[in-house]
Amino acid sequence: MVTEKRLRIGLVIDGTDHFIRPIEAALRKRHRIARFAPRFVRFPIVGKRLNDWLLVHQLGSFLRTNDVVFFEWAGPLAALSSSLSGQARRIVRAHRTELFSDLGMFRWTGIDRVVFVSNAMRSRFVEMFPDWKEKAVVVPNGVDLQRFSFDVKPFTGRICILGNLIPRKRAYDLICALADLPDHLQWQLIVGGAPVSSDLDYWEALKGLVKRARLGDKIVFAGQVGDVAAWLGQMDVFISASYSEGQQVALLEAMASGCYCLGHCWDGIEEILPPDNIYVTDSELRAKLIRYAALSDEARHALQAQMRTITEEKFDERRMVSQIVDLIEQVARESL
């Protein structure tokens, strides 16, 4: 990553900044970094119209005073920028939800690159906007391999999932599937994650299901997980039961922690897990769990080590950060 000068790089974060933090830290060592922080006014009658004008004015100024602006999330702010003038080259990173909501708002002539976390996401974008396929690049998510470490541990039958308790994550379906595991198999499902205010009915359904199925000793709702690395280090099997993901970071973290990982066949999971670790039906999932539990300790440890090796080879956070920084610098050079 070699540059001729310190660039002025703007960051526009239209959502959580969790995924961009390591990228921002690396950029600050090399360039001048500014986060977009618009200011608004509170006038009851004309407030919305005035604030809309202020947003356009401030974002336009941000585009004029930076060499490159990186938009974390392909949301409304990135879409608005695609129609504004300004010297800054523009890079947008999409994570998943944007494929189904915001991409239609873009004027793609005003965007220099759009970054996706999987080839499956890029393929969907190209189907939607074939004229702009050359602007679409793939940089997979990364895991901090020092934070998430792999230590061989005895098998305890702890199965886990991790994420917000929303229908897309399919915790309800997973509980139903595991309820039919044979009685002799010692297992427990640890559900990490908190309910979401927009889906409280789903949370009530989950609790009701456990009660009606008499699985109280088998299902543990762990709530919001603070130290994810320590929590995953206590688990044996991680299941990605979702029906849709961009590239589930929790899955990558579980793999780095040496959990044996299984995943439902959501679009793109084949870029992460080997074919033997992907299931379609509930019966397939149960068969894979039963087979894994019956293995010797040595065989299980080999499969756990395979999960760690995949993350080291494909999903190292340092590689992801380097690729994003290289891309930003490359796009900046194109304007010279």
Helices and strands as residue ranges (DSSP letters): E 8-13, H 21-28, E 32-35, H 47-64, E 68-72, H 76-81, E 89-93, G 97-100, G 103-105, G 108-110, E 113-116, H 119-128, G 130-135, E 136-138, E 158-162, G 167-169, H 171-178, E 188-192, G 197-199, H 200-212, E 219-223, H 228-232, E 237-240, H 249-256, E 260-264, G 269-271, G 275-277, E 278-279, H 282-293, H 297-314, H 317-334
